[in-house]
Amino acid sequence: MKIISPLPRKRGRIEIIPLIDIMFFLLAAFMVVSINKIKVKSLKVSLPTEVPVAQLEPKEDFVSISIDALGQVQIDKDLIRDPNALLPKLQQFYAQNKDQKFLISADKDARNGDVIAVLGKLRTAGFQKVAFNLKGGTGGVPLTPPGSTPTPAPAPPVAPTAPPAPAAAVAPVPPTPPPKP
């Protein structure tokens, strides 16, 4: 004989929320245990307490081009008085060494158009390796008229906890076709 219950019959179901809670707890427990198992290998380093004053390194592999606020261009301390004489001088450099590197330094008051014009003449001459001096103030080589003795600029004070200054960045120049005659 079949017994009929006054309560309605319910189907069994799996509760998902407690299952998710248990899985998150297990995940957190495994993460904590695995972090403790990692062995950190390190060396003790004794750092200097004072930062030495940075010395300028000679850049013999670069030809320095400086541009002042008046638009005057100087190549390795030789002032180029005529703007039309710059391209033939660069072509002479190209005839001597096709892989020559150039470092362009501009005064903080120099016009952007003057710097771009020099960069354009470098590309016209055929050079592809050009870097820019990104330091504040005047560039790496101070502009001096020929025959005069350059006076060194006073070094700025260096704080003992200051990090060393970054090196000059080298910007890649995309290749351009040589000019057509």
N, C-alpha and C positions, 0 to 999 in steps of 0.2 A: 504494500500500500504506500502511496505517495503522501508525504507530509507537506502540507502547504504552510509556509511561514507567513506571518502577517507583515514582515519587513520586506521591502523590495530587494531583489538580488542585485548586488553591485559587482561589476567586473573588476578584477585586480589590475592595478597599473603601477608603473615604476615612477617614483618621484624623482624628477630631474634636479631640482634645486639643491637638495642635500648632496646629490652625487657631484654636482659642480663644485660645491663648497669643499668636499673631500679632495677632489682633484687639485684645486688651487692650494689647499694645505699641503698636499704631497709635493707639488711643484716647488713651493716655497721651501719646504724642508730639504729637498734635494739640492736646491740652489745654495742654501746656507752651508750644507755639508760639503758641496763641491768647492765652494770658495775657500773653506778652511783647509782643503787638501792641496791647494796651489802653494808651491814653495816659491817665495820671492828670492831671487838671487840678486844681490847688490854688492857694490863695493863702497867702502868709505872713502870719501874724497875730501881732502882739505883744500878749500878754496882760498885764494889770497884775500886779505882783508882790505887792501887798497887796490883800486883800479889804476894800472899804469897809464900814462899819457900815450895816446896812440901816435906812432911815428908814421909819417908818410912814406910809402914805399915807392921807389922809382918805377915808373911804368915805361920801360924801354921798348916793350912790344907795341905800345900805342903811340900814335902821332897825335899830339894834343892840338885841338883847335879851340881857341877862346874867342868869345864875342862880347864886346863891352856894350854899355848903354847907348853909345853913339853909333853902333853898328859896325865898328871897326873889327876886322878879323885878324887874328894872330895865329900862325901855324908854328908850333915849337919855338916860341919867343921871337919869331920873325913877323913883323907887322906888314900886312898886305894893305898898301895905301889905295890901290886902284881895285875896285870890286871886279873889274873885268879881268884882272890878272890872277884871280883865285882859281878859275877853271884850268888855265894852262899849267899852273903850279901843281894842281891835283892830278892832272894828266901825266906830269913828270913822275909823280909818286907812283902812279899806276904802271908806267913803263918800267920802273925799277922793281916793284913788288906788287903783283896783282892781288895778293892776300893780305895786304896791309890793313891793320885795325886802326880806327880813329876814335878818339874820345872828345866829344863836344862838350865844352864848358861855357856857360853863358852867365853874364852878370845878372843879378836879380832884377835890374832895371832894363835889361835888353829886351827888344821887341821880339815877339814870337815870330813875326814874319822874317826877321833877319836869320833866326836859327833855322827856320824851314828853308830859306833860300840857300844856306850853306849845305843843309842836308840834301837838297835837290841837286846842287853842284857835285856833291860827293857821288850821288847816284848816277848823274850824267857822266862822270869820269869813269864809272864802272865799279866802284867799291860797294861791297855788300856788308862788311863787318863794321858797324858803327855802334858806339855806346854813348850814353849821355851821363854827365856828371850831375848827380841829383842832390848834392849838398847845398845848404842854404848859403846865401851871400854870394861872393864872387866864386868863380870856378876854380879849378885846380891850379891854373897858371895865371898869375896876375898880369894884366896888360901893362906893358911899359914901352915907352918910345925907344927906338934903337939907340944904343950908345949910353943910355942911362943905367944906373944900378938899381935893380928892384929892391924895395925895402920889404922885409918880411912882415906879414900881418901879425898882430899880437894874438897869441893862442887864447881861446876862450877858457874860463875857469871850468875845471872838470870836477863834478861832485864825486866823492868817494864811492857812492853806491850806484852811480849811473852805469848802465850797460854800455858796451862798446858800440860805436856807430856802425850802421850797416855799410857794406861795400857798395861801390857804384854798380848800378844795375846795367846789364847789357840787353838792349832791346834788339830783337831780330828785325832785319829789314827785308821785306819781300823783294825777290829779284825783279828787275825791270829790264826790258829789252834795250840794247844800245841804240843811240840815236841814229836815224837814217840820214845819209849824206844828201 
